[in-house]
């Protein structure tokens, strides 16, 4: 399919992709988790260092996706990083210094549940950083990531994109679920009130930090199961490992696709 036709298909179908049955979802996820184990064996054998960044609005599905990725991997070589509020020392240090200590060593897969892009999102919208700090971040983050690539780290960046009605639904469900109370945050109430501000911050972040070396992959995440399956497929398709099931790991481009600035103008992101 030509690129123009492909973009037209995304625009016309949007997120109205047929839902997966429970059996298909669970069967596909199981097969993909086998592929993830193959990937881990490969990265251990060849001393690879893999870093995966997960960004998105509150309740976009980052936790659930990361859980499915790590479920059957060796915890010795797998780390999930989800940092809390910065300390006074963090605030007085080089911004990226807080994250550098968590970068993967040889044989490690590290997943950042939110990352240094907090500065382009929550910190910027909620005024937790100054305008100068925000500008400095936006002008330096790409070079920082390129430095990581040059050092041998394999870096992938995913933005999980959900609609306003879906976010509202999930935040309300979170409040009522006694097993999800740890997810409830004082910032939740601002997620919807400042929807437009977060949208603008997202758009600026994607446009200014997307590039050929460390591109953003957009995952339409209103359907959790489709988002999980296709993010994992995209991730596996972008990393080298032995005995890949090439047909299995082909993602649906209507769900997971490389960002283009035109997505914003054409309404292919939640607004």
Beta strands, then each sheet from edge to edge (+ up, - down):
strand 1: 49-56
strand 2: 78-81
strand 3: 108-113
strand 4: 153-161
strand 5: 216-220
strand 6: 256-258
sheet 1: 2+ 3+ 1+ 4+ 5+ 6-
end
